[in-house]
Amino acid sequence: MKIDKSILFVIFILFSTHAIAQNKNTTVKGIVKGIIRDSVYNHVMKSTTVSIYADRDSLLSYQMSNNLGAFYFNELPVGKNLKLIISNVGYDEISKSFIIDKDSKAIDFKVIYVSQKMNQIDEVLVTVPPIRMNGDTLEFNASAFHLDSNAVVQDLMKKIPNITQWGDGKITVNGREIKSLLVNGREFMGSDSRIAIENIPKNALEKIQVYNVADNPKNRQDSILHMNLKLKKGKDNGYFGKMGGSLGTGSRYEGDLSFNVFSPKLQISIVGASNNVNKIPNDINTLLRNSTFKGVGVQLDYMTDFRKAGLTQPNSGGYAFTYDFRDLTEKKQYRNVLSSEYFLLNNHILQGEESQTETSLNNQSGILEQNIRNSQADDIAHRFNNSYQFAKDRYSFNFSQSLHVNNSSSTRSNSSLSANENNQIVSQSSNVNKNDEKGKSFDFKSGASFFSNIWDIDRRFTSFDLNYALRINDKRNDRETYTDFISHVDSKQNKSFNRTYNNNAQHIAHSLSFNIPSMVKLLFGVRKFGLFEVDIKNNLDIVNNRERDMVFDYNSQLTRLTENTYLTNNSSYNTLTYEPILSLNRTITKALTNRFYKALSFAVNIKQQFFKQHNTSAKEIQNIDRLYTNFIPAASISFSDSQFGDYRKTISFHYDNKIGVPQIWQMAPLIDSANVYFLRMTNLDLKEKRTESISFNFKRSNDKKDDFEYSLGLRYSTVHNNIIDSILIDNQNVRTIYMINNSDNRTINAIGGLNKAIKLKNSEVQLSYNSEFNNVLSPHVINNSSDIWTTNYFNNSFDINYTYNSQLAIEGKQQFRNSFTKQVSKTENSFKNSNISTSISVSCNVTKKFRINSNIEFSTLKSTGSASINYNIWNASALYRLLKGDNLELKLSALDILHQNTAIINRNAGGVITFGTQQVLQQYFTFGVSYYPRKFGKRNRI
C-alpha cells in the first residue's frame, strides 16, 4: 500500500495543533495581578520574583515584576488553594495564600508592600525563588524545580519557560541567543554547549546565570548574552564519559570511548571511536557531543548518515587539555587559558558511481557521455593544536599554533563512453590513477589589542589591535596514470599513456593586520570634531609558492621511464597584497534605562587594493610579472531597536566589492595530453574579476518567554570580467578549454526564516520555517557560441517539534527543493529538477528505563527526461537503561528496514545534465552495550 507522505505530515501537524489546544483548554483561566512597592520609600519594585505555588508547594508559575512593579498571571486554576511568594535580594519574603473565586475568576492584590531586611545574618530561607535578578544577572535556581534524580541540566532547561533549547542545539533566553555557555565561569570541555547541559546532573547545579557582556562599546545592542552554570559547592571536581560498542549484520560495528576529568582549573578529555557505518567525526568536539549521557528526557536518536556516498570506515582518537590559570574570586574578570589538543583520523573509503551526462550543443540534441567510476582511498590525518589566551583590564594577547600531518594513498579508475546526437559511439577511454601524498602544515597565529575604558572620554588614544599569521605547507605527491583512448571516428587519434608524476610543493604565507580607531580624536583632541569617527586599517599578505614537478613517460621501446621535458618544470610564484582602509563611521543612540535602546550606525570604507603577482618558471610562457590596483569601496548602514521586555529588531544595508585575480593555471597552464578529454589552453589576456554586491537584512525577535523570531535577507550581486570556461568540443567529445572574461553573470538571492516556540503546562511546540530562493544568470561558451542560462533554485523546509513532559518527542520535517534551468537565448531549452522529502521521528519513554525511537523519511526525485524515483528510509531503535544511575545502556537498532536507500546523482549546470547512482550504505541491524561512568563531587558517584 502506497503511503502519501504529505498526508502523514498534515496528520502530524493536526495532531500537534490538537495537542496545543488540549493543553490550553484543560487550564481554567484565572487571573492574579498586583503592584509591588517599597514599604519605606514607596517606590515601585521592578525585577522582583513573583511565584505561584499549588498544593504541597508545587511550583505552578513565576515571573519578574515589570518596570512599574506590576505582575500579572493568567491561566491559573480556580477554586484551588494557591500561594503567592514575593522575594527580592535584601527584602523580607512575602507569602500570601489565596483561592481564585470560580465566579470572578480574578484576584487583584492592589499594592503589596515589601520591607527591607533588618538582619540578614540570621535570616531563614522559607522558599527558594525560581527566578530573580541579582544586579544585572538573571538567575534561575535549580532547587526550585523538582526532577528525577538522574536528570541533567538539559532536562531542567526544558522546565524553565524563559529558556528554549532548539533542535540544532541553539539556546535562547527570552528570545535572545546564548553565544557563550560557561560552567563556574569557565568554558567546559570545548565550545559546544551540549557537552555541558547533556552531562552535568541537575542535582549538581546550584543556579543558571544569564548576563550581558559588552562586545562593541559604540553600540550596547551588540552585547553578547552569556550563560553560566554555577555548580554546588564541592561539585566542581569529577569525571564522566562513555564506553560503548555494538555489532551487527553484514559485519557492521561501532565502538567509542570518552573519558573526561575536570577540576576547578583543569579539564582533560580522552576520546576514541571506530565504525564502518559512515559516522565520520571531524574533531574532538564531535566525539564528545555524540557520547553525552542525555539524562531522563526523550531524545531523538543519532542515526547513520545514509545520504553520504560510498562506504567509509573511520578510526579516530585524541585528547583535549585545558588549564585556566584565573582565580575567579577576584572581582576583575580576565582570560588566562592554556589549551592543547591532538586528533587522529584514519579513513578507509570505498566509492562507486555510474552516471550519464548530456551536453547540449547549439540546436543539436548534444553529446552523451557514460561514466563508471570506482575508487579506494586510505587517509591518515594528525592534528596537533596549542593555544594561549590572556586578557586583563584593557589588554589582551593570544597565540596559537597547529601542526597537521597527512598521509594518503588512493586508486581510482574511470571508464568513459561518448556518443553523438545520433547515438553513435565516437570515442571511449579507460583511466587508472594511483596516488600517494604526504603533507605537513604548520600554522602560527598571534594577536594583541588594547581598549581604553569606555567611560574615559578624555583619553585620546582609545585602542588598537595587531594580528599576525604564518602558514607553512610542504607536500609531496607521487602519481601514476594509465590511460587508453580509442577514437571511433579517426583511429589515428588513438592514444595510450603510462605517465608518472613527482610533485614537491612548498607554500609560505605571512599575514599582518594593524588597526587604529578614532584617529580624529587621537590627532586633534577629544571634542574637536564630532561628526564622525575615522578608523585606519591595514592588511598585508605575502605569499611564496615553490613547485618542482618531475614527469616521466614509459617508453615501451626502451622499456623504461623517460623524462617528459615539456611537463617537467620548476616554478616560484610570489604575491603581495596590501589593502589600506580608511573607515568613516558613526553611531547615534537613544535610550531610556530599562525601557528601550535604539542605535543608528553607518560606515563607509575607502579601500584600495594593491596586488603584485610575480611568477618565474623554466617555461617562458609562465614568466609573469603583473601589478593590479583596484579601488574597492564598501559601505553599511544599520538600525537596531530594543524595547526591553517586548521585542528586538535590526535592519541593515551593505554594499561591497571584491577582486579575484587570475591564477597561473588559468592564464598559462601546461597542457597535459594524458587528460585526453580535457585540454586546458593558454590565455595571457585574462583580467581580474570584480564582484559587486548589495544586501539587505532584517531580523525581529520577541524578548519574552515564548520565542518568536523571523528574518529576511536579500542580496544582489554581479560579476564584471568573470573568469569562465570557453569550450571547444570536437566530434570525439574531446574538450579544449580556454579561460576567458565575461560580464554576463548576475545573482539574486532571498532567504527568510521563522521560528516560534510555544511552552505549555506539560509540553512544548517548536515551529521552524526556512526558505531560500536563488536566481542565477550565467553564460556558457561552447564551440564559440555564447548561451545565457538562468537557473531558479528554491529550497523550502518546515519543521515542527512536539515534546510532552519527558515521555514523548515527535519531530516532523517537510523539505522541497526545486531547480529550473532555462536557456534564455537561441533554442530556449529548459530543464527541471525537484526533490521532495518528508520525515517523521518519534522518541517515547515507555518507562523510566525503556525508550523506543523511530524515524522514517519519504523521498521523491523528479527531473526532465526521466521517470520519478521514490525511496523510503526507515530506522528504529530500542534502548533500556539499568543500574541506579542509569549508567548501563542496552540498545537494539534496525537501520534502513525497507532496504530502499539509494544515492541519486541529479544535477544540471547550463545545459550539462548529469544523472546517475552512487554506492551507499544499506540495511543492517546492530545490538550495542554502553556504560557511562559519572562522578560529580568528591563523594557522590552517579
N, C-alpha and C positions, 0 to 999 in steps of 0.2 A: 504494500500500500504506500503510495507516494504522499509524503507529508509536505504541506505548503509551509515553508519556513516563515513567511510573512504572517500567516495566521497564528503560528506559535508565538511570534514576537508580540502581536497585538494582544493575544490572550494574556501574556505575561504583564504587559502594560496595564490591562484592565484589572488583573489581579492586584498589582501594586496600588493602583488608584483606589480599588475597593478596600485594601488594607489601610490606606491613609484615612479614608472616610470612616472606616470602622474604628480606628484609633480615636479619631476626633469625636465620633458620636457617642462613644462609651463614657466620655467625661462630661458631666453636667457642668455648665458654665456658671461658676460662682466667682464673684469679684471681691477683692480686698484691696484697699488703697489707703494712703495717708501721706503725711509730710513729717519729716524728722527735723527737729531743731535742738540747738544747744540750750540747756536749761539756764545757763547764766547769761550768755550774751545774746541769746535768741536768734542767732544766725542759722541759716539752713545748713544741714549736714549732708553734703554730697559724698558720693563714693562710700556710703555706709552699707554694710552687708545686711540684707533682709532675707530671712529664711522662713519657709513654711514647713512644719513637720506634721505628719499624720500620727496615728496611734503608734505606741511603742517607739516613739522618737525616730520614725522612718522619714528620711528627707523626701519632701514632695516637690518643692520648687525653691528657687532662690534668685536674687538679683541684687544689683547695686543701685542705690538711690541716685537719681539724676542730678543735674546741676542746680535744680531748685529744691533738692532734698526730698523729692517725691518718689513714691514707689507705687506700682500698680500690677496686681496679679489677676489674671483671668483663667477660666477653665479649671477652677478649684472645685473639689467635691462639696456639695451642700449637705446639711444635716449630719455632719460628722464632726467629731472632736478634733480640732486643729490647734496648732500652737505657732505663734509668731515670735521669732527671735531676732533682735536687732543688736548688732555688735559693731564696734569701731575701735581701732587702736587708741588707747588712752581714755576710754569711756567705759562706764559700767554697762553690763549686758542687760537688755530689757527683754522680758518674756511675758507674753500675753496669750492666754488660752481663749478660744472662741469657737462658735459654731455659726456657719452661714445659714441664715434662715431660708427655708425652701420657697417661701413666697417672694421675699425681696431679692434673694439671690445676690446680695451685696452687703458688704460692711465697709464703712468709711471711718477710720480711726481718727480722722481730722489731723490734729497735731500731736505728735508724740515727742516728749522732751527726754533727752539723754543727758546724764550727768558725768562730769569728768571724775576719774578715779582718784580717790584721796590717798590710797595706799596700794601701790602696785606690787609691793614685795610680797604681801600676804594674800594676794588675790587667789581665788579659787575658780578655776575654769569650769563652768557648768556645761557648756556645749562648744563644740568646735565649729566655727562658721565655715561653710563650704567654700566661700569666696570672700576676699577682702582686698582692699587697696592698702598697701604698705608703702607710703610715699608715692613714687611713680611706678611701683611694681604691682602688677595684678597677680594675686596668689590664690591657688586652688589647694585646699587642704585635703590630703589623701584620706585621713582618718574619718572624714565626714561621709565617705562613700563606702558602703559595705558590699564586699565582693567575695568570691570564692578564694580560699587560701592559696590556690595555685595561679591566681590571676596575675597578669603582668601590667605594666604601665599602659599599654595599648588598650587593654580591657577597661581601665579606669577612664581613659580619654573618651571612650565611647559613651560613658555615663554622664559626661560633663556637657551641658547644652552649648556652652560657648566654644568648644573645641570640636573641629571636624578633621578627621583623617580621610583623605581621598584615596581612591583606588590606586593611584600612581605613587602613593607614599607621601604626597604633599600634606602638610598640616597647616590649618588656618585657625586663627583665634579671632572671633568676632569679624570674620570676613577677611582678615589680613593674613598673608602667608608668613609662616615662620621660616626665616632664612638661615638660622643657626640654632641647633639644639645642643645644649651642654649638660653635663652631669657634674654637680658640685662645682660649677664654674669652669669646667674644662671639657674639651672635646672628648668623646667616648668612643674608642675603637674605630676611629676614622670619621668621615663626614656624613655617613648615611644614618639618618635619624632612626630608621627601622631597627638597626642593630641594638640601640638602647631601649626603645619602647617595647620591643618584642622579646627582650631577655630579662630586664630588670623587674623583679617581683613588685607588685603593688604594695605588699607588706613591708618592703624595704624603703619605701618612698615616704618622705615627710610632707612635701608640698611641690607643686608645679608653679614656677615663677615665670611671668611674661613681662618683658620690658623692652623699651626702645633704646637703640644705640645710634648716635648721630653718625651719618655717613657723609653728608655734604653740608658743611656749615652755612653755605649760601641758601640752602633750601631745607628746612626741617622736615618737609614732606618726604625727603629722600632717606629718612631714618630707617634702620633695619630692625625688624622685630626679632628678638631673641627669646628662646625658651630655655629655662634652666630646671633640671630635675634635681631638687635638693633631697639627698638621702638622709635617713635617720642616722643618729649618732652611732658610730661603730659599724655601719653598713657599707663603708667605702673601701673595704677590703674583701676580696673574694675571688671566685673563679666561676666560669660557665663554659659550656661547649657542647659538642655533639660527636658521637662516634656511630656511624651507620653504614649499612651495606645491604645490597639486595641482589638476587639472582633471578633470571627469567628465562623464558623460552627463546630459542634462536641464539643461545649463548649471550644474551643481553645481561649486563651487570652495571651496578653503580656502587661506589664506595666514597665516603667522605669523612674527614676528620677536622674538628675545630676545637681548639682549647685556648681559652683566654683567661689571663690573670691580670688583676688590677689592684692598685693601692691608691692612696690619695694623689701620688705624683707619677707613679709608674704604670704603664699598660703594655702587655705583651700578648701577641696573638700568634699561634702556630696553626696553619691550615694545610689541608691536602685533599685532593679529590681525583677520582679516576672513573671513567664510564665509557660506554660505546653507544650512547643513545642521544648524541648531539646536544648535550648540555655542556656548553663551552664557556668557562669563566675567563674574563678578560683581565681581572685584577684580584687583589686580596679582598676588597670590599664585596665583590660578587660572591665569593665563597662564604664570607661571614654572613651576608644577607640571606643566603639560601640554607643556613644552618641554625636559624634562630629558634627559640623554644616556642614562642607564639601563644602561650597562655591557654585560657579556657574558652575563649570566644571562637566563633566559627571562622574558618579561613578558607578562601578559595584556593584550590590546590595548585602548586607549582608543577607544571607539566613540561614534557619534552617539546622542543620546537620542531613540529612536523613540517613546517614550511621551509626549513633550511634544506638547500640542495646538497646531495651527497650524504656520505656516512663518515662521521668524524669520531675518532677515539682520542679524547684529550686526557692527559695526565698532568696534574698541576699541583703546586705546593709552594709554601713560602712562610715568611714571618713578617710581623709588623711590630715595631718597638716605638714607644713614645715616652719621653720623660719631660715633665713640666716642672721647671725649677721655681715657679712662683710660690710665694707664701700668700695665700688668699685671705689671711687675716688682716693684711694691710688694706687700708681704705682705697688706695690708688690701684686701679686695675691696669695691668700691662701684660705683655706676652714675653715668655722666656721658655721656648719649647724646642726640644731636640727630637727628631724623629728619624727612623730608619726603616727600610722595607726591602725585602727580597721576594721576587716572584718568578717561578719557573712554570713554563707552559710547553708541553710536548704534544703535538698533534699528529695523528696519523689520519690522512684524508683520502677517501676514495670518491671519485665523481664520474658520472657518466651522463651523456647528453646526446639526443638526436633532435635535429632541427631542420627546418626548411625555410629558406629566405627568398623572397621575391623582390626584385628591384625594378621599378618602373622606368622605362626608357622612352621619353617623349611620348609619341602616340602609340607605341608598341606595347604589348602586354608585359614585356620585360624579360629579365633573365631569372631563371630558377636555380637555386643552389641548395644542395642537400649536404648536411654535415653529420658525421658521427665522431664524437669526441669522448675520450677516456683519459683519466689522469689518476696518478697516485703520488702522494707527497708526504714527506716527513719533515716537520718543522720543530726545532728546539729553540726556545727564546728564554734568555735570562735577563731579568731587570733588577737592578740594584739602585735604590734611591735613598738619598740622605738630605735632610733639610734642617735649618735652624732659623727660628724667628724670634726677634727681640723687639719689644716696644715698651717704652716707659715715658711717662709725661707726654712730651710733644715730639719725641724722636722715635724712629723705628728703623730696623735693619733686618735684612733677611738674606739668606743664601741657600741654594740647593744644588745638588749635583746628582746626576743619574748616569749609570753605565748600562748599556744594552748590548748583549752579545747574542747573535742569531746565527744558527746553522740550519740549512735546509737542503733537501735533495728531492727531486721530483722527476717523474717520467710522464710525458704527455703525448698522446697520439691523436691524429685527426685524419679522417678520410673525407674527401670532398668530391662531389659530382655536380657539374654545371650543365644546364640545358638552356636552349634559346626559346623564343616565343612559340616555336612550332614543336616544342617538347623534344627536340633533337639534342642528344648529348654532344657538347662542344669540347669539354675537357674534363679531366679528373686528376686528382692528386692524392698522395698519401704523405704524411709527415710524422716523424717521431723526434721528440726533443728530450734529451737527458740533461738535467741541470743540477749543478751543485753550487751553493752560495754560502759564503761565510762573511759576516759583517760585524763590526763593532761601532758603537756610537757613544760618545761622551758629551754630556750637556752640563753646563755650569751657568747658573743664574744668580744675580745678586742685585739688591736694591737698597737704597737709603732714602729717608724722607724726613722732613721737619714741618710741623704745623704749629703755628702760634695759637695761643688761647683765643677763642672767638670773642671773648669779652675785652681783650687787649686791643682796643680800636686805635690806639695811638702808635702802635708798632708799625714801622714802615715795611720791614721785611717780614712777610707773613708765612711763606712756606716755599719748599722746593722738593722735587723728587728726582732721583737719579737711578737709572736701571741699566744693567749691563748683562749681556748673554753671550755665551760661547758655545758653539756646537762643532764637534769634530767627528766625521764619519769615515770609516775605512771599510771598503767592500771588495771582495774578490769573488768573481763569478766565472765558473767553468761550464761551458755548454757544448753539447754535441747535437748536431742537427742532421737528420737523414730525410731527404725529400726526393720524391719521384713525381714528375709532372708529365702527363700524357695529353697531347692535343689530338682531338678527333677532326680537326679542321686542316692542320698542317703538321705532318709528322716531323718536319724539320725543327719544330718548336719543342719537341720532347726534350726534357731536361732531367738530370739526376744530380743530387748534391750530397756529399758527405763532408760536412764542414764543422770545424772545431773553433770555439771562441774562448779566449782567455782575457778577461777584463779585470783590471785593477783600477779602482777609483778612490779618490780622497776628496772630502768636502770639508772646508773650514769656513765658518761663518761667525762674524762678530756683529753684535747689535748693541747700540747705545742710544739711550733717550735721556734728555735733560729738560725739565720743565720748571719755569719760574712764573707763578701767577702774580697778578696785581702789580704790574710794572709801573703804572701811573702813580700809585701810592708809594712805591719804592723810590722813584726818581724825583717826584715833585711834592711829596708830603701827603698827609692823610686827607686833608679837606680841600685840596687844590682843584680837583676835578671829579665830579660825582656822577657824570652822565653814564659812563660805563667803565668796566674794568678791562685791562689789557693783559693777556697772558702770553708768554713766549714759550714755544715748544720746539724741540729739535730732535729729529730722528735720523740716525746714521746707521747704515748697514753695509758691511764689507764682506764679500764672499769670494772664496777662491776654490775652484774645482780643477782637479788634475785627473786625467784619464790616460791609461796605457792599454791599448787594445792590440792583442795578437790574434790573428785569424789564419787558420790553415785549412787547406783542402786536401782531400785524399786523392792522390794520383795513382790510378789503377795500373798504369804502365810502369811507374817506379815502385809501386806497392808500398808507398809511404806518404806521410803528410808533407805538403809543401806550402810555403808561406803565400798567403794571398796579399800581395803588396798593395792592392787598392784599399782593402778594408783595414789592414794593419795601420795603426795611427797612434800618435802621441799628441795630446792637446792640453791646453791650460785655459780655463775660462774664468775671468775675473770681472766682478761687478761691484760698483759703488753706488749706493742710493742715499741721497741726502734730501731731507724734507724740513725746511724751516717753516714754522707755522706761527702766524700772528692771530690770536683769538680775541675778538671783541665780544664781551658778554656782560649781561646784567640780569639780576633777579630782583623783582619787585614783589614785596609781600604785604599781606594784610591779615591780621589775626586778632582774635578775642579769646583770652585764656579759657580753655576747656569748652569752647563753643565752636570755633571754626578757624581754619587756616587756609589761606589762598596764596598762590605764588604764580607769577608770570615770569618766565625766563626766556631769554633769547641769546643766541651766539652766532657769530659769523667768523669762520676760519678762513684766513687768507693764506693759502698754502702753495708753495712752488716745489715741484719735484725735479731733481737732477738725477739722471740715471746714466752712469758710464758703463759701457759694455766693451770688453776687450777680450778677444779670443785669439790664441796662437795655436797653430796646428801644423803638422807635417804636410797637410793638404792645403794648397794655396787658396782654394776657394773658401776655406773655413777661417782664414785670417781676417777677422772682422774687428773694427775699432769704431765705435759709434757713441755719440752723446745725445741723449734725449732730454729735452727740457719741456716741462708742461706745467701750466697753471691749473691747479685742481681745487677750486674753492668748495667750501661746504657751509651750510647754514642750518639752523634749527630754531624752532620756537615751541614752547610748551606752556601749558596752563594746568595747574593742579588745584583742586578744591576738595578740602576735607571738612565735612560737617560732623563733628565728634558725636558719636552715638547714632549717626544716621547713615552716611554714605561717604565714599571717597571716589573721585573721578579724575582722570588725567586725559588731556588732549595734546597731541604733539604733531608737528610737521618737520620733515627733514629733507634736505637737498644735499646730494653727494656726488663726487666724481672719483673714478678710479682708472688707473692706467695699467694696461697689460703690454709688456714689451715682447716682441717676437724672440724666440729662443733659437739656438744654433740648429737644433734638429728640425725646426720649421723652415729656416732660411736655407741652410746648406747641408742637408743630410748626405751621408754616404750611402749609395744605392746598393742594398744587399739583394742580389739576384736570387738567393735561396728563399726569400719571401715571394714565391712565384706568383701569387695572386695580388700582392700589394707592393708597388714600387713607388717610393717617395722620391720626388724630383726637387731641384733647386729653384728658389725664388729669392734673390737678394734684394728685391724691391719692396719687401714687406714693411709696413709701417706699424707703429704701436696702435693698439686699440684703446678707445675711451668709452667707459660705461658711465652713463649719466642717469641718475635716478632721483625720484621724488616720492616721498611716502607720507602717509597719514595714519595715526594710531589713536584709538580711543579705548578707554577701559573704565568701567564703573563697577564698584563692589559695595555691598552693604557692610556697615560697621555694627552688625547685630549678630545674635547667636545663630539665626538661620542664614547661612551663607547664600548669597545670590550675587553672581558676577557675570558680566557679559563684556565682550570686547570686539573690536572691529579694526582690521588693518588693511590699508590699500597701498599698492606700490606700482609705479610706472617706471620702466627703465628702457633705455635704448642704447645700442652699442654702435659706435661710429668706428669704421675701419675694422670691423670684427675679422678675426683670422679664421677662415673656414677652408674646407677641402674643395678643390676643383678636380673632379674625377673623370678620367677618360677610360671607358670600358670597351675593350676590343671584342671581336667575335669569339674569343676563347674565355671570356669573363675575367681576363687579366686587367687589373685596375692600376693605372698610372695616376699618381696623386700629386697635385701641386697645391701648396698653400697660397691663398690669395686674400686680399682685403675686400670686405663687403659691408655696406652700411644699411642693409635691409632688415636688421634684427631689432625686434621690439617685444617686450614682455609686459603684460598687465597681470597683477596678482591681487587677489582679495582673499582675506582669511578672517573668519569670525568664530566666536565661541560663546557658549552659555553654560554656566554651572550653577546648580541650585541644590542646596542641602536642606532637608526638612527633618528636624528632630522631633519625634513624638514621644509619648509617655514611655512606650516599651519598644519603639522601633525607630528606624531612620531610613530615609529615602534620599538617594543622591541621583540627580539628573545631570547629564552632560551631553551637549550637542556641539559638534565642531564641523565647520565647513570650509573648504578651500576651492578656489577657482583660479586657473591659470590660462591666459590666452597668450600663446607664443607665435610670433611671426618670424619665420626663419627661411633663409634662402638655401637651395641645394643646386649646385652646378654640376651637371653630368653631361659629358660629351659636348662641352662648350655651350650648353643650353641651360639658362638660369631659370629655375622654377621657384616660386614662392609658395611655401606651405604654411598654413595656420593650424595650430593644434589647440583645442579647448580641452582642458583637463578639469574634471570635477571630482572631489572627494568629500563625501558627506558621511558622518558617523554619529550615531545616537546611542548613548549608554545609559542604563538605569540599574542602580544597585539598591536592593532592599535587604535590610537586616532586621531580625526580630530578636530582641534580647541577646542572649548568647546561644540561641538554639538554631537559628536559620539565617542563611545568607543566600541571596539569589542575584545573579548578575545577567543582564541581557544586553547584547550588542547588535546593532544593525549598521552595516557599512556598505556604501555604494560608491564604487569608483568607476568613472567613465572617461574615456578619451575619444575625441573626434578630430581626425586629421583630414584636412581638405586642401587640395591644390587650387590656389586662387588665381592661377594663370593657366592658360592653354586648355588642357583637357578637363580640368576641374574634377579630377578623381577624388574620391573620399573613402576613408576607412574609419571604422568604429570598433572600439574595444570596450567591454564592460565587465566588471567583477562585482558580484553581489554576494555578501556573506552575512549570515545570521548565526549568532551563537548564544547559548543559554548555559550558564554554570550554576550549580547548586551545591551548597555545603550545609549539612544538617548534623547537629549534635543529637543523635538518638538518645544517648545517655551522657552523663558527665564524662564517661571514659570512651565512648564509642562514637565515631564520626564517619559519615559517608560523604563522598564528593563525586560529582559527575559533571561533565561538560560535553556539549555536542555542538558542532559547527557545520552549517549547511553552506556550500559554496556553489556558485553558478558562474561560468565563464562564457562570454559571447564575443564573437569577432566576425568582421566582414569576411565572407567567403568560406566560413567553416561552421559546422553544427555546434550547438550549445553543449558544454561539458558540465556535468553535475557530479559532485562528490561530497561525501559527508565524513567527518572525523568525530568519533565518539570515544571519550576516555572516561574511566571511572576508577575510584579507589575507595577502600575502606580501611580505617585505622583504629586501633584500640590501644589505650594507654594504661599502663599498670604502675604499681607502687604508689605510695602515699603522695609523693610529689609529682606524679605523672611523668617520671623520668624515663620510663621504658615504653617504647612505641613499637607496635607490630603493624605492618602495612601491606595490604594486597592491592595491586594495581593492574588494570587492564587498559591497554593503550591501542588506539585505532581498532576498536572492537569490530567495526564493519569491514575492515580491510579495504578501505577505499582511498587512502591517501594518495594523492597524485600531485606532482610538481609540473605545472604547465608553464612553458615559455610562450609569451604572447605580447609582443611589443611592435610598435610602429614608429618610425622616425623618418618623416618626409618622404613617403613613398617606398621605404625599405621595410617590408613586413617580415617578421620572423615568428615562426610558430613551431613549437616542439615540446618535448618532455625531458625531464631530468630524473636521475636516480635519487630516491628519497628513502627515508626510514619508514617502515610499515609495521603492521601489527605485532605486538609482543605482550607478554604477561610477566609480572615480577612479584616476588614476595621479599619484604625487607624488614630488618630489625634495626632500631636506633636507640641509643642511650644518651641522655642529656645530663651530664654531671653539673651540679649547680651548688654554689655556696655564696651567700651574700652576708658578710659579717664573720666575725672570728669563731662563732659557736654554731650558729644555725645552718645546717645543711638543708637543701631543698630537694 
